[in-house]
Amino acid sequence: MNAEHSVTLKEVFLEAVTACSPRTLLPPLIESSRDCIRIAGHSLGNNPLHVFGSGKAAVSMANSLYTALGKRIAGGTLVSPEESPTLPPNLRHFTGDHPIPTERSYRAGQVMMQAMKSLLPSDRFVYLLSGGSSALMEIPAPPFSISDIAIATKLLFEAGLPIADTNMVRIHLSRLKGGGLSKQIRAKGIVLVMSDVLDSPLSVIGSAPLWPVKRNYNACVDLLRNNGLWPALPANIRSFLTKSPEEEPLSFAIPHEIVADNRTMLYAVRAALEDRKVPVRIVSDHLDGEAADVGHGIAGLALNVSESLKDGEKLALLFSGETTVTVKGNGTGGRCQELALAALAELQGNPAITLFTAGSDGRDGPTDAAGAVADHRIWIKSQEIGLFSEKFLAQNDSYHFFQSTGGLINTGPTGINLLDIVIALIQR
C-alpha cells in the first residue's frame, strides 16, 4: 500500500474481524443462572445443553459458548473446514470439505444427523450455523452419490449463479438441507446464525439444515435449463428433478436468531477507519453481480470522487456483499481477487486510490488468500515484469497475477464468515 497513507487497511480489516468475532458478540446474548440458561432471550431450562454446529464459524462460536457456560455443556458435534481445531473438551469435531463436498462431507453429515437424532425430547440444544455448511456436510437424497452432488455443485459455482439459486438446487438434492436435519430432532433448541447471505434469508443460509423449505422441482428445472446447465448434469439428477418426487411434510421451525451479518462487519470496518480519523462513506451493503464488472464500477466511482476532493483530503468508500465469477478460463482466483484485478485495470496506477478487498472468512474462493489490494505499487510492479491484467482476467487467474506482484492479502482463517468487504481509500 502507498507509504503516505495514514491507515493500514489490513489492520482495519483484522480489527473489524475481532469486533465481529463470536467471543465479542456471543457473551452479551447468554444468561446463566442456577435455575435457567437463556440464550438470545430463549429459555433453555437448567439442564446441561447439547451443542452442535456447522460452518466456517462453528468452532469459534462453540469456544465462545463454552467460555460462558463451561460445564453446563453436555457435549455435542461440530463440522468445520479445520483439520484439528482447539475445542472444548466434550465436543466432537469432524472435518468437511469446501466449496465442493466430498466423502468427508458425507461422513460429517451422517455423524451430525445421527447425533441430533439421538437427542431425547427432554434434551435442549444450541445449533451454531454459519456459512460453508452447504458443502461441509451432506447426505445426498436417494439415488444420488456424493460424486453426483459434487458435479452439480461445481457446475452451479462455475456458472456464477447467485447463492440463493445455487442453494435452492442443492436443497432439492439433499436429505440434510431445507429442514431435512430438523425432521430427525425430538428435542427443543435454538439456532444461532452468523449470516453469509445478503438480507439473511433463513431458507438460504447454509442451505437451511434446520429451517423448513418447500421444494419446487419445476423451478429448479427451469433455472438449470435457462442457465445452460441442464445437459451437463448427471442423468440421474435430471431424471429425479423432472419426476417431481412426492412432497414430504415440512418439518417444524426451530427458532433462529441472527447473531451477525455483513452489515455487522461493514459497520465495524467503518468504526476502525473513523478511529483513525478517516472520513467514511458507506456506498453499498448489497454488493452483488459479476466480480469484474463490479470492480470496474467501483474503480470508476473512486476516480470520480477523487476528482472532487481537495488536495490533502481523504475519504474511504465502503462496500459489502458477495459478487460472483462466471468461470471462462482455467486460472485460479476468487471473487475478491477478480474484483481487485478489474479495478486495477481501471485505475491504471492512479496514486490517489488504494482498493482493498477481502472475504471476511479469510479465504477467497479455492485459494489461500483472503483477497487482494490494487494500488499504484501493484500497477508499477505489473508493468515492470510484463504482466497484463486483461490477460489474467480472461483466464480468471487473478491469484497468480497478485501472487507475482505482491498484492495478495493473507490473513488465515478468521473464524467468522460475513461476506466480503471492499474499501476504496482515496487520498489527494
N, C-alpha and C positions, 0 to 999 in steps of 0.2 A: 504494500500500500504506500501511497505517497507519504514521504517523510514529514511533510509540513502539516499533515492532518493532526488535529488535536485529539483525535479519538481513534482507538484501535477497534475496528468493527468486530473482529473475532472475540475480543474481550467483552464487548457489549452483548454479543450473541450468547456467550457462555454465562454471563451474568443473568441474562434472561432465562436461560435453561435452569439455572439454580432457583430462580424465583418461581418457576413453574414445576419444580420437582415435587414428587409425592411427599417428600419429607417436609416440604414447605406447606403444601396445600391440604394434606390429609389430616394432620393433628387437630385443626380447628373444627373438623367435622365429627370428631369422636368424643363421646362422653362415656366414661366407665365408672360405675359405682358398684357397691356390693349387691344392689338389687337389680341393676339393669345395665345393659350395654345399648347405647344409642349411637347410630351412625347416620349422618345426614338427616337427622330428625326421625329415623325409623327405629322403633323399639325392637330389639332382638333378644329380649329375655336376659336371664342371668347365667345361663349355662355356657360352657366354652363354645366358641364359634369355629366352624369349619371354613377354611379359606381356600378358594380356587381362583384361578386367573389364567388369562392367555393374552399374548401380545407383547409388543416391544417394551411396554412399561410394567408388565406383570410383576417382575422381580422387585423393582424399586418400589412399587406400590405395596407389595407384601412385606418388605422390610420395614416400611414406614408404619404399616398396620401393626406389625409385631412390636415395634418400639412403643406404641401406645397401649397395646393390650397384653403383651408378654404371654404369661402362662394361661391366659384366658382364650388362647387359640388352641383348638383341639387337634389340629392337623389339617392336611389338605394337599392339593396338587396344583402345580403351575406348569405352563407351557410357554416357552420363550425361545428366542434365537440363540441365547448364550449356551456355550458348551458346558461350563461348570461354574455357575454363579455362586456368590456367597448368599446363603439362605438362612432363615430361621431354622432352628434345629428340628422341628417337627413337620416340615413341609417337604414333599417330594417334588422333584423337578424333571421335566422331560424336554428335550430339545426338538423343535420342529424346524423346518426349512422355509425360507422366504427369499424371493417372492413367489417361487414356483413350489408347490407342495411335492413331497417325496414320501418314500416309505416311512421315514422318521415322522413326518406329519401324520401319516395314517396311524402309526403306533401311538403317537401322542393323543390323537383323537379317541382311539379306543380306550386308553387309560382314563382320560377325562370323563368319558361317558360312563364307564363302569364305576368310577369313584363317586360321581354325583348320583348315580342310580342307587348306590348302596346307602345313601342317607335315609334315616328314619323320618317319619312325619313329625316327630318331636324335635328333630335337629334344626339348627339355624345356621345359615351360611352367608358369606360375603363372596361375591364373584368380582374379580378385578379385570375389567375388559379394556383393551387398548388396541390401537391399530397394528396390523400384521397378523391378527388372529385368523383371518381368512385362509392364509397359506400355512400357518404354523401348525394347525391341527385340522384334520379332515377325516371323515368317513364317507366314502362315495356311496351314493344311492345305488342299489342293485339295478342293472347288472354291471356297473362301471368298476374299473380298476383305478388305482391312484394314478396310473400312467395316463388313462383317458382324461382325468381331471387336469393333470399337468399339461397335456397338449392343448386342452381348451383354454386354460389359464394363460398360457404363453401366447396363443392367438389373440385373446382379448387384450392383453397388455400391448402387444406389438401394433395393434390397430389403433392404439391411443384413445380408447373409449373412456368416458368419464367413469369414475369409480362406482357410481350408483348403478350404471348399466352393467359393468363388469360383475358386481356383486349380485345383481338380480339373476344373471345367468348361473353364477356359482351356487346360489341358493337352490335352484331347481335341480341341481345335480348332486346334492348333498343330503346326508342323514342328520348332520350336525347343525347346519345353518338354517336361518329363517325360523328359529324357535325349536329346531329339532332336538337340541340338547335339553331344553326345558321340559319336553314331553317325558323325560326319564325321571324327573325330580318329584319327590313327595314332600320334601322339606320346604320350609319357607325361608326367604332370604332377600337380599338386595344385590343390585349390580352397581358398582361404582365405575364410571366410564371416563377415560381420557380420550376425547374425540379427535380423530384424524380426518373427519369429513366435514365439509362446509355445511353449516347450519345444524350439524349433529343429528341427522335423522336416525333414530334407533333401529330402523329397518335396514340400514346400510352399514353402520359401524361394525367392523369385524365380521360382516355378513350375518349379524344378529343371531348368535347361537341361543340366546335366552329371550328373544323378542319375537313373538309370532308374526310371520309374514305370509300373506295369502299368495299362492302361486298363480301365475298367469302364463301358461305354456305358449299360447299363441303370440303373446307379446315377445317372448324370448325368440321364437322362430323369426318373427318379423325383424327384430333387432339384428339378429345374426345374418339374415338374408340381406337387409338393407346396407350392412357394412361389409358385404362380400366375404363373410367368414364361413358361411354355411357349407360350401363344398369341402373345405379343409378340415372340418370337424370329423372325429371318428364316427363311423357309420352307426354304431350303437347309440351314440348321443343323439344323432339326427332322428333315428327311429323312435327313441324314447320321447323326445320333445314333441314330435308330430302326433304321437298316440294320445297325448294329453292324459296322463295317468289320473285315476280317480283321486279326488281330493281327500286328504286325511283331515280330521278336525283340527283346528288350530289349538295350540297349547295355551295355557293361561299365561297372562302377562305378569312377569316378575317385576317389581318396582326397579326402575333405573334412575340413577342420579348422575348428571354430568358434572364431573369434578373440574374439568378444564377443556378448553377448545382452542382453536387457532387465535381467537381474539385475546385469550389469556396471554399467549405468547407475544402477540403483537403489542399489547399494552406494556408488557414487561420490557420489551425492546425500547419502546418509547421512553419509559421511565429511566432506563440505563443511559440513553442518549441525553435526556434532559438533565440528568445528574452531572453530565459532562458539559453542560451549557451549550448543547447543540439544539437549535430550534428544529422542531419536527412537524411534518405534515403527513398524517395517515391518508394515503390515497385510496387504498382498497383493502378490505378484509375478505374479498371474494375473488381473488385472482384465479383464473382458470383459462383454458384454451391451449392451443399448441405452444409449447415452450419457446420455440424460436420466434414465433410471431409476437409473443408477449415480451420477449427480450428486446426485440426491435422497438416495440411500442414504449417500453419503459425508458430505454435509452433516448428515444426521440423526445419524450416528455422531459427528461433530465436536461437535455440540451436546451430546450426552450426555456425551462426555469432558470438555467444558468445565465441565459442572456438577460433575464430580468433582475438578477441580483447585482448589487453594487460591489465594487472592489472591497475585499475584506469580509463580505458577508458569507454565511454558510447556512445550509439547510439540508436536512435529511428527509427524503421521501420514503415512506414505508408502505410495504405491500405484504399481504399474507394470503395463502391459498394453496392450490395444487394444480399445476399445469400438467399437460400430457405430452407424450412424444409418440408420433406415428413413425415407427421404425421403417426406414427405407434402405439404410446402409448396413454394413456388418461391423461397425465400430463398437466402442464401449463408452458408456456415459450414463448420466441420469438427467432428470428433468431440470434440476438446478444448474448443472454444468452446461446443458444445452442452452438454457436461457442466458447464462452469463456469456457464452461464446457468441450468441447472436447479438447481445448488447455490445460486446467488444467490437464486432464488425461495424456496428452503427456509430459507436463513439469515436472510432478511428484515432485513438490515443489522446483524446481531449484531456488535458492535465487537470481540469477543474472537477472531474467526476470520477468517483470510485463506486463501482457497483459490487455489492457483496450479496451472495445468495446461498442459503444452506437449508437442508432439511433438519427440522428440529430433533429428529431421532439420531442425527449424526451419521446417517448413511444415505447417500443419494443413488437410487437405483441399485444395480448389481455391482457397485464399486465400494472401495474402502474410504472414499472421500465423502464429506458432508455436503460439499458444493464447491463453489469457485469464486474467485474475485476477478473482476475485469477493470483494469485501470491503465494509466499511461505506462507504467513499468512493464506490465504484461504485454502491451501492444509493441513497445520498443523491442522487447526480447523476441517476440514472434517475428518481427521484421528482420532482426539480426540473424536469426537461424533459418529463415526462409519458410516459415510456417504460415499458411494462409487459411484464415478462419472459414471461408466459404467452402473450401475442400473438406475440411473436417466436419462442418455442419452437414454436408451432403452425405457423409458416411456415418452420421450420428456417432462421431468419435471425439466428443468433447473431452473425455477423460484424458486421452493421450496428448491432446493439444495442451491442456493445462498442466499435465504432468511434466511436459517438456519445457514449459515457460515459467514454472514455479507458481502457478495460480490456484492449485488445489487447496481446499480448506479441509484439514484433517482434525477431527475432534475425538474420534472414537465414539462408541455408543453412549448416548446421553441419558438413557433411562426414561425418556419421555417420547411422545410422538404426536405433535400438534401441528402437522402440516409444515409448510415451507415459509421462510422469511426472505424478503428481498429488501435491501437497504441501498438506496442511491444517495450517496453523500456528495453534496455539491459545495465546493469552496472556491470562491472567486479570488 
